Amino acid sequence: MTAKRKYAVPALEKALDILEALAVAQVPQSLADLSRTLKRTPSELFRMLNALERRAYIGRDAISEGYSLTLKLYELAHTHSPVEQLLRVASVPMRELADSIHESCHLSILSGRNLTVIAQAESPEPVRLSVEVGFRVLPLTTASGKVLIAALEASEQAELLEADPTYSAMRPAKRKSLRHELQSIRQTGSLVGASSRRTGIDIACLVGNPGVGVVAALGVPLLPGGANDGMERELLRTVQKTAGTITSLLGLGSSKALARRS
């Protein structure tokens, strides 16, 4: 693949710098504040601020007259559902992953109390293991489900676990072990382990960013005795790279450091 050409668009980059600065600011920002933050002169920013305000991307506080973001970006981001965006951007990376590792892969989300498969790409091999789109299962019985539960905030995770029949059936020692496992998964955003539903190994990696509520799991089920038998750790890196590609195509930042948000 050839490297992407980079074309400078100074005016656009200036506008994006302003929006990103306002997104992380705790209070409305004056022209002088933005000038210091962005290391640009007030005259460079004034016309751009005026244009962004006119288009309703930013507004001014009635008292301080400082600038802040409006809800317009939020409105635009929610014009299409996260699932639609996931399906659109994940199709090609998943196809490339399946072709490169000669294993099927699937994309799953939490839907209510269940894990639901929303997309899959089949291995090019004549003998393959795949998961049907629309398949629903209790999340704790799958690697993808554990990855998604691990990514939840503490209160959401506790609520889901208390309502989960698999968790309810566990003895206290097993529950404690599971909670430690989820914490470990949260730190890496991935899981490689023996399948609880069949013979073989499952790989799952987090896609998206829990901080903005767009999350899925990219899973790869491996058949025992196949060409990739014993190469699970090497495959994990490839699956992680594809998960990162999908996340990037969604326009989201890395979701690796989940543990620091706990």
BAGU-199460 format. One record per residue: residue number from 1; residue in three letters; x, y, z of N, C-alpha, C in turn. Coordinates in pm, whole numbers, plus 50000, padded with zeros to 5 digits. Layout:
residues N
- pos code nxx nyy nzz caxx cayy cazz cxx cyy czz
- NUM ALA X Y Z X Y Z X Y Z $
...
end
This chain:
residues 262
- pos code nxx nyy nzz caxx cayy cazz cxx cyy czz
- 1 MET 50085 49881 50000 50000 50000 50000 50088 50124 50000 $
- 2 THR 50058 50220 49913 50138 50340 49907 50100 50434 50020 $
- 3 ALA 50200 50512 50063 50174 50605 50173 50075 50712 50130 $
- 4 LYS 49988 50754 50221 49891 50857 50189 49960 50991 50175 $
- 5 ARG 49921 51067 50071 49976 51200 50054 49915 51294 50157 $
- 6 LYS 49997 51386 50203 49951 51482 50302 49942 51620 50237 $
- 7 TYR 49822 51676 50236 49800 51807 50179 49764 51902 50293 $
- 8 ALA 49833 52013 50301 49808 52110 50407 49684 52192 50375 $
- 9 VAL 49594 52204 50472 49474 52288 50460 49472 52376 50585 $
- 10 PRO 49549 52484 50585 49568 52565 50707 49439 52612 50772 $
- 11 ALA 49343 52660 50693 49220 52713 50751 49141 52602 50822 $
- 12 LEU 49132 52486 50758 49060 52375 50818 49130 52329 50945 $
- 13 GLU 49262 52317 50940 49337 52272 51056 49323 52372 51172 $
- 14 LYS 49315 52499 51139 49297 52602 51243 49161 52584 51312 $
- 15 ALA 49058 52558 51231 48924 52539 51286 48919 52414 51374 $
- 16 LEU 48981 52306 51328 48983 52183 51407 49062 52202 51536 $
- 17 ASP 49171 52277 51531 49248 52307 51653 49160 52377 51756 $
- 18 ILE 49079 52472 51709 48991 52545 51799 48888 52451 51862 $
- 19 LEU 48824 52367 51779 48723 52275 51830 48783 52178 51930 $
- 20 GLU 48902 52126 51901 48966 52031 51992 49006 52099 52123 $
- 21 ALA 49051 52223 52115 49089 52296 52237 48966 52322 52324 $
- 22 LEU 48855 52357 52262 48733 52383 52339 48675 52254 52396 $
- 23 ALA 48699 52143 52327 48646 52014 52374 48708 51972 52507 $
- 24 VAL 48834 52008 52530 48901 51966 52653 48902 52075 52761 $
- 25 ALA 48857 52194 52724 48857 52304 52821 48747 52284 52925 $
- 26 GLN 48775 52316 53048 48679 52299 53157 48582 52416 53168 $
- 27 VAL 48622 52533 53119 48538 52653 53125 48545 52723 52990 $
- 28 PRO 48449 52813 52962 48454 52888 52836 48589 52959 52819 $
- 29 GLN 48636 52964 52695 48768 53019 52666 48757 53152 52592 $
- 30 SER 48832 53249 52639 48836 53378 52570 48928 53369 52450 $
- 31 LEU 48924 53472 52367 49015 53477 52252 49160 53472 52298 $
- 32 ALA 49189 53541 52407 49326 53540 52461 49364 53400 52511 $
- 33 ASP 49268 53331 52575 49295 53195 52623 49331 53102 52507 $
- 34 LEU 49251 53108 52403 49275 53022 52287 49405 53058 52217 $
- 35 SER 49435 53186 52215 49560 53230 52153 49680 53170 52224 $
- 36 ARG 49675 53169 52358 49785 53111 52434 49790 52959 52416 $
- 37 THR 49675 52894 52423 49671 52748 52412 49721 52699 52276 $
- 38 LEU 49676 52766 52171 49708 52721 52034 49834 52786 51978 $
- 39 LYS 49892 52880 52056 50014 52950 52011 49993 53017 51876 $
- 40 ARG 49879 53082 51864 49846 53160 51745 49805 53301 51789 $
- 41 THR 49819 53397 51700 49783 53534 51735 49632 53548 51736 $
- 42 PRO 49579 53642 51815 49434 53665 51817 49377 53695 51679 $
- 43 SER 49453 53768 51598 49403 53802 51464 49389 53677 51377 $
- 44 GLU 49475 53574 51400 49463 53449 51324 49335 53375 51359 $
- 45 LEU 49294 53387 51484 49181 53307 51532 49047 53378 51521 $
- 46 PHE 49047 53512 51519 48922 53586 51529 48823 53551 51419 $
- 47 ARG 48867 53552 51294 48775 53525 51183 48726 53380 51187 $
- 48 MET 48813 53289 51228 48772 53149 51236 48668 53129 51347 $
- 49 LEU 48688 53195 51460 48590 53187 51568 48456 53244 51524 $
- 50 ASN 48461 53353 51450 48338 53414 51401 48263 53319 51308 $
- 51 ALA 48337 53249 51221 48274 53155 51128 48214 53036 51202 $
- 52 LEU 48286 52983 51300 48236 52869 51377 48114 52908 51459 $
- 53 GLU 48113 53030 51511 47997 53077 51587 47877 53097 51494 $
- 54 ARG 47902 53151 51376 47794 53172 51280 47730 53042 51236 $
- 55 ARG 47812 52935 51228 47761 52803 51188 47710 52722 51307 $
- 56 ALA 47712 52783 51426 47657 52725 51550 47737 52607 51604 $
- 57 TYR 47865 52595 51566 47950 52492 51625 47999 52535 51763 $
- 58 ILE 48010 52666 51784 48051 52718 51913 47955 52831 51951 $
- 59 GLY 47952 52864 52080 47870 52974 52128 47948 53052 52232 $
- 60 ARG 47895 53168 52269 47962 53253 52368 47880 53265 52494 $
- 61 ASP 47950 53255 52607 47885 53270 52737 47832 53412 52752 $
- 62 ALA 47711 53424 52804 47645 53555 52814 47717 53649 52909 $
- 63 ILE 47785 53594 53009 47852 53679 53108 47999 53703 53074 $
- 64 SER 48075 53594 53057 48219 53608 53032 48251 53631 52885 $
- 65 GLU 48156 53599 52796 48175 53604 52651 48285 53509 52604 $
- 66 GLY 48317 53410 52690 48410 53306 52647 48342 53207 52554 $
- 67 TYR 48422 53141 52472 48368 53047 52374 48362 52904 52431 $
- 68 SER 48260 52830 52390 48248 52688 52426 48176 52616 52313 $
- 69 LEU 48187 52484 52313 48120 52405 52211 47969 52404 52234 $
- 70 THR 47893 52404 52125 47749 52379 52133 47727 52229 52117 $
- 71 LEU 47602 52186 52104 47570 52045 52084 47564 52006 51936 $
- 72 LYS 47607 52095 51848 47593 52064 51705 47678 51944 51665 $
- 73 LEU 47803 51937 51716 47888 51823 51682 47827 51694 51735 $
- 74 TYR 47768 51700 51854 47701 51583 51911 47586 51540 51821 $
- 75 GLU 47509 51638 51775 47395 51609 51688 47442 51543 51558 $
- 76 LEU 47547 51596 51499 47598 51538 51375 47650 51396 51397 $
- 77 ALA 47717 51375 51509 47774 51243 51537 47666 51138 51556 $
- 78 HIS 47547 51181 51598 47440 51086 51626 47336 51078 51514 $
- 79 THR 47369 51134 51398 47279 51123 51284 47266 50978 51241 $
- 80 HIS 47377 50904 51248 47376 50761 51215 47412 50683 51341 $
- 81 SER 47354 50565 51357 47378 50486 51477 47520 50434 51479 $
- 82 PRO 47577 50413 51599 47712 50356 51609 47724 50221 51540 $
- 83 VAL 47617 50140 51544 47623 50009 51480 47638 50023 51330 $
- 84 GLU 47565 50117 51270 47577 50140 51127 47719 50181 51090 $
- 85 GLN 47777 50269 51172 47914 50313 51146 48012 50197 51162 $
- 86 LEU 47993 50117 51265 48079 50001 51285 48076 49907 51166 $
- 87 LEU 47956 49875 51120 47942 49784 51008 48007 49840 50882 $
- 88 ARG 47991 49969 50862 48046 50030 50741 48199 50026 50739 $
- 89 VAL 48261 50064 50851 48407 50075 50850 48478 49943 50877 $
- 90 ALA 48408 49846 50939 48474 49721 50976 48479 49618 50864 $
- 91 SER 48396 49633 50763 48384 49532 50659 48516 49497 50592 $
- 92 VAL 48586 49597 50541 48712 49571 50467 48822 49520 50560 $
- 93 PRO 48848 49584 50675 48951 49531 50766 48924 49387 50810 $
- 94 MET 48799 49353 50835 48767 49215 50875 48792 49117 50761 $
- 95 ARG 48756 49157 50640 48781 49071 50524 48931 49049 50506 $
- 96 GLU 49008 49156 50519 49154 49145 50506 49213 49059 50616 $
- 97 LEU 49159 49071 50739 49208 48989 50849 49182 48841 50822 $
- 98 ALA 49060 48807 50784 49025 48667 50757 49112 48609 50646 $
- 99 ASP 49137 48687 50543 49220 48639 50432 49365 48619 50474 $
- 100 SER 49414 48708 50562 49557 48702 50598 49588 48591 50698 $
- 101 ILE 49495 48564 50792 49524 48462 50894 49455 48328 50864 $
- 102 HIS 49372 48327 50759 49300 48206 50718 49212 48151 50831 $
- 103 GLU 49151 48246 50904 49054 48213 51009 48936 48309 50995 $
- 104 SER 48818 48263 51031 48702 48351 51031 48711 48449 51149 $
- 105 CYS 48645 48563 51135 48639 48659 51244 48498 48717 51251 $
- 106 HIS 48461 48767 51366 48328 48825 51382 48334 48945 51476 $
- 107 LEU 48234 49031 51464 48224 49152 51544 48098 49144 51629 $
- 108 SER 48112 49171 51759 48000 49156 51852 47983 49280 51937 $
- 109 ILE 47859 49300 51985 47829 49409 52077 47743 49355 52191 $
- 110 LEU 47738 49429 52300 47644 49398 52406 47509 49459 52370 $
- 111 SER 47406 49378 52373 47271 49423 52343 47181 49378 52457 $
- 112 GLY 47146 49472 52544 47076 49433 52665 47167 49349 52752 $
- 113 ARG 47122 49230 52790 47203 49141 52873 47275 49035 52791 $
- 114 ASN 47263 49043 52659 47323 48942 52571 47435 48998 52486 $
- 115 LEU 47517 48908 52435 47615 48940 52333 47552 48907 52199 $
- 116 THR 47561 49000 52104 47502 48980 51971 47609 48998 51865 $
- 117 VAL 47618 48902 51773 47712 48911 51661 47649 48995 51551 $
- 118 ILE 47718 49102 51510 47661 49194 51411 47729 49185 51275 $
- 119 ALA 47846 49119 51267 47915 49106 51139 48013 48991 51147 $
- 120 GLN 48043 48931 51031 48144 48827 51028 48209 48823 50890 $
- 121 ALA 48333 48776 50887 48405 48752 50762 48460 48610 50768 $
- 122 GLU 48426 48529 50670 48464 48389 50674 48605 48365 50622 $
- 123 SER 48670 48265 50680 48801 48222 50634 48792 48173 50489 $
- 124 PRO 48897 48192 50411 48896 48141 50274 48917 47990 50266 $
- 125 GLU 48948 47928 50381 48972 47784 50383 48841 47706 50368 $
- 126 PRO 48845 47589 50301 48722 47509 50283 48667 47455 50414 $
- 127 VAL 48755 47429 50511 48712 47386 50644 48737 47503 50739 $
- 128 ARG 48630 47557 50794 48643 47678 50875 48538 47680 50985 $
- 129 LEU 48566 47764 51084 48475 47783 51196 48426 47928 51191 $
- 130 SER 48296 47947 51189 48243 48083 51183 48122 48095 51274 $
- 131 VAL 48085 48219 51304 47971 48247 51391 47868 48326 51311 $
- 132 GLU 47746 48282 51315 47640 48342 51233 47603 48482 51284 $
- 133 VAL 47584 48574 51189 47538 48708 51224 47399 48698 51287 $
- 134 GLY 47378 48769 51396 47252 48763 51468 47254 48667 51585 $
- 135 PHE 47360 48587 51596 47373 48493 51707 47377 48569 51839 $
- 136 ARG 47297 48524 51936 47290 48587 52068 47324 48485 52175 $
- 137 VAL 47400 48528 52276 47445 48437 52379 47475 48517 52505 $
- 138 LEU 47473 48452 52620 47513 48517 52744 47661 48555 52735 $
- 139 PRO 47697 48678 52764 47833 48726 52736 47946 48656 52810 $
- 140 LEU 47922 48612 52934 48030 48551 53012 48072 48414 52958 $
- 141 THR 47998 48360 52863 48034 48231 52805 48123 48246 52683 $
- 142 THR 48162 48370 52650 48245 48396 52532 48361 48489 52565 $
- 143 ALA 48467 48479 52486 48581 48570 52502 48540 48713 52469 $
- 144 SER 48463 48731 52362 48419 48866 52323 48333 48928 52432 $
- 145 GLY 48246 48849 52491 48161 48900 52597 48240 48947 52717 $
- 146 LYS 48342 48870 52755 48425 48910 52869 48501 49039 52839 $
- 147 VAL 48549 49055 52716 48620 49177 52678 48527 49298 52689 $
- 148 LEU 48403 49282 52646 48308 49393 52651 48264 49424 52794 $
- 149 ILE 48244 49322 52875 48207 49344 53015 48323 49412 53089 $
- 150 ALA 48444 49371 53059 48561 49431 53123 48574 49580 53092 $
- 151 ALA 48523 49621 52976 48535 49762 52935 48431 49852 53000 $
- 152 LEU 48330 49794 53065 48226 49874 53129 48277 49947 53252 $
- 153 GLU 48215 50060 53281 48244 50128 53407 48200 50039 53523 $
- 154 ALA 48259 50061 53640 48237 49972 53755 48089 49952 53787 $
- 155 SER 48011 50060 53787 47869 50048 53824 47792 49969 53718 $
- 156 GLU 47821 49994 53591 47754 49921 53483 47792 49773 53486 $
- 157 GLN 47920 49748 53511 47967 49610 53515 47900 49534 53629 $
- 158 ALA 47893 49595 53746 47831 49529 53861 47684 49499 53835 $
- 159 GLU 47615 49594 53773 47473 49576 53742 47452 49462 53644 $
- 160 LEU 47537 49455 53540 47523 49348 53441 47553 49213 53503 $
- 161 LEU 47659 49205 53583 47696 49077 53644 47587 49026 53738 $
- 162 GLU 47529 49114 53816 47425 49072 53910 47303 49016 53838 $
- 163 ALA 47279 49062 53713 47163 49015 53637 47197 48898 53546 $
- 164 ASP 47324 48858 53542 47366 48753 53449 47349 48615 53512 $
- 165 PRO 47277 48524 53448 47255 48389 53504 47385 48311 53523 $
- 166 THR 47482 48331 53432 47609 48260 53444 47681 48302 53571 $
- 167 TYR 47683 48433 53597 47748 48485 53717 47673 48441 53843 $
- 168 SER 47541 48443 53837 47459 48404 53953 47484 48260 53994 $
- 169 ALA 47515 48175 53896 47536 48033 53924 47677 48003 53979 $
- 170 MET 47765 48103 53978 47902 48081 54023 47912 48081 54175 $
- 171 ARG 48006 48000 54228 48039 48005 54369 48119 48133 54398 $
- 172 PRO 48122 48179 54522 48194 48303 54556 48340 48304 54507 $
- 173 ALA 48411 48192 54521 48551 48188 54478 48562 48208 54327 $
- 174 LYS 48470 48149 54253 48470 48162 54108 48438 48305 54067 $
- 175 ARG 48346 48369 54139 48313 48509 54110 48434 48599 54132 $
- 176 LYS 48505 48574 54241 48624 48653 54271 48729 48635 54162 $
- 177 SER 48748 48512 54119 48844 48483 54012 48804 48555 53883 $
- 178 LEU 48674 48556 53853 48625 48622 53732 48651 48772 53739 $
- 179 ARG 48627 48832 53853 48649 48976 53866 48796 49012 53845 $
- 180 HIS 48886 48927 53895 49029 48949 53870 49061 48935 53722 $
- 181 GLU 48998 48836 53658 49019 48816 53514 48970 48938 53434 $
- 182 LEU 48854 48991 53471 48801 49107 53401 48891 49229 53418 $
- 183 GLN 48949 49245 53536 49041 49356 53558 49164 49343 53470 $
- 184 SER 49214 49222 53457 49330 49197 53370 49296 49226 53224 $
- 185 ILE 49178 49181 53182 49133 49205 53044 49119 49355 53020 $
- 186 ARG 49068 49426 53119 49048 49571 53107 49179 49643 53078 $
- 187 GLN 49287 49596 53136 49416 49660 53118 49474 49637 52978 $
- 188 THR 49442 49524 52917 49498 49491 52785 49400 49511 52671 $
- 189 GLY 49270 49509 52703 49168 49519 52599 49159 49396 52511 $
- 190 SER 49207 49282 52563 49206 49160 52481 49203 49036 52570 $
- 191 LEU 49172 48924 52506 49169 48796 52578 49202 48684 52482 $
- 192 VAL 49289 48594 52525 49318 48470 52454 49295 48358 52553 $
- 193 GLY 49203 48267 52522 49175 48160 52616 49097 48047 52556 $
- 194 ALA 49092 47938 52630 49016 47821 52584 48868 47855 52575 $
- 195 SER 48806 47810 52468 48664 47836 52449 48583 47761 52554 $
- 196 SER 48480 47826 52606 48392 47762 52704 48274 47692 52635 $
- 197 ARG 48266 47705 52502 48152 47651 52430 48188 47534 52339 $
- 198 ARG 48319 47512 52319 48362 47405 52227 48510 47379 52252 $
- 199 THR 48567 47285 52178 48710 47261 52184 48781 47364 52097 $
- 200 GLY 48886 47424 52151 48960 47523 52073 48990 47647 52154 $
- 201 ILE 49049 47746 52086 49091 47871 52149 49013 47987 52087 $
- 202 ASP 48980 48087 52170 48916 48209 52121 49005 48329 52148 $
- 203 ILE 49011 48419 52051 49082 48546 52065 48979 48657 52052 $
- 204 ALA 48986 48758 52138 48894 48872 52128 48968 49000 52165 $
- 205 CYS 48941 49107 52090 49004 49236 52115 48900 49347 52111 $
- 206 LEU 48919 49447 52195 48826 49559 52204 48839 49651 52083 $
- 207 VAL 48725 49693 52031 48717 49789 51921 48642 49912 51971 $
- 208 GLY 48685 50031 51931 48615 50153 51970 48671 50215 52096 $
- 209 ASN 48589 50295 52161 48632 50366 52282 48516 50374 52380 $
- 210 PRO 48525 50304 52493 48416 50306 52591 48383 50446 52641 $
- 211 GLY 48481 50535 52638 48458 50670 52686 48352 50746 52609 $
- 212 VAL 48329 50708 52483 48228 50775 52401 48111 50681 52371 $
- 213 GLY 48111 50563 52432 47998 50472 52418 47993 50394 52288 $
- 214 VAL 48104 50389 52215 48109 50311 52090 48207 50197 52112 $
- 215 VAL 48153 50077 52135 48238 49964 52172 48188 49837 52104 $
- 216 ALA 48283 49756 52058 48253 49624 52003 48372 49535 52033 $
- 217 ALA 48357 49406 52006 48467 49312 52024 48491 49238 51893 $
- 218 LEU 48615 49232 51852 48655 49157 51733 48704 49020 51778 $
- 219 GLY 48633 48915 51738 48665 48781 51784 48712 48690 51673 $
- 220 VAL 48804 48600 51708 48854 48499 51614 48851 48363 51684 $
- 221 PRO 48764 48272 51643 48764 48137 51700 48860 48046 51623 $
- 222 LEU 48942 47970 51694 49041 47885 51630 49005 47738 51648 $
- 223 LEU 49015 47663 51541 48993 47519 51547 49117 47449 51601 $
- 224 PRO 49103 47351 51688 49221 47277 51735 49283 47197 51621 $
- 225 GLY 49415 47194 51620 49484 47118 51517 49495 47187 51384 $
- 226 GLY 49449 47311 51375 49455 47386 51249 49594 47443 51226 $
- 227 ALA 49607 47516 51116 49737 47571 51078 49790 47670 51180 $
- 228 ASN 49700 47733 51257 49741 47834 51355 49751 47779 51497 $
- 229 ASP 49739 47648 51510 49747 47587 51642 49883 47618 51705 $
- 230 GLY 49882 47672 51827 50005 47707 51895 50058 47845 51862 $
- 231 MET 49991 47918 51772 50037 48051 51731 49943 48161 51781 $
- 232 GLU 49871 48132 51889 49768 48224 51935 49823 48361 51971 $
- 233 ARG 49937 48366 52037 49993 48494 52080 50035 48578 51960 $
- 234 GLU 50089 48513 51856 50125 48585 51734 50000 48637 51665 $
- 235 LEU 49895 48555 51663 49770 48598 51601 49707 48714 51677 $
- 236 LEU 49723 48714 51809 49665 48821 51891 49714 48957 51842 $
- 237 ARG 49842 48969 51811 49895 49098 51765 49830 49141 51635 $
- 238 THR 49804 49044 51547 49739 49076 51419 49595 49120 51442 $
- 239 VAL 49525 49051 51531 49386 49088 51561 49381 49225 51628 $
- 240 GLN 49475 49251 51719 49481 49382 51784 49504 49493 51682 $
- 241 LYS 49588 49467 51584 49615 49567 51481 49489 49598 51401 $
- 242 THR 49413 49493 51368 49288 49515 51293 49187 49589 51378 $
- 243 ALA 49178 49554 51507 49087 49626 51597 49125 49773 51604 $
- 244 GLY 49255 49802 51606 49301 49940 51607 49267 50012 51478 $
- 245 THR 49276 49941 51366 49242 50000 51237 49095 50039 51233 $
- 246 ILE 49008 49949 51280 48864 49979 51282 48835 50098 51373 $
- 247 THR 48900 50101 51489 48883 50212 51582 48924 50343 51517 $
- 248 SER 49037 50341 51448 49086 50461 51379 48989 50506 51270 $
- 249 LEU 48935 50411 51195 48841 50444 51089 48711 50503 51144 $
- 250 LEU 48680 50471 51269 48564 50530 51336 48591 50673 51381 $
- 251 GLY 48719 50713 51370 48757 50847 51413 48777 50858 51562 $
- 252 LEU 48801 50743 51628 48816 50742 51772 48961 50724 51813 $
- 253 GLY 48996 50772 51932 49129 50753 51986 49144 50615 52044 $
- 254 SER 49266 50583 52086 49296 50452 52142 49216 50428 52270 $
- 255 SER 49178 50302 52291 49103 50266 52411 49184 50171 52500 $
- 256 LYS 49315 50173 52487 49398 50075 52558 49402 50100 52709 $
- 257 ALA 49412 50227 52746 49437 50255 52888 49308 50262 52968 $
- 258 LEU 49231 50156 52962 49104 50155 53035 49125 50154 53185 $
- 259 ALA 49229 50086 53227 49250 50071 53371 49267 50207 53438 $
- 260 ARG 49323 50305 53369 49346 50435 53428 49216 50513 53447 $
- 261 ARG 49106 50467 53384 48978 50532 53399 48895 50469 53509 $
- 262 SER 48946 50361 53568 48866 50290 53671 48854 50374 53796 $
end
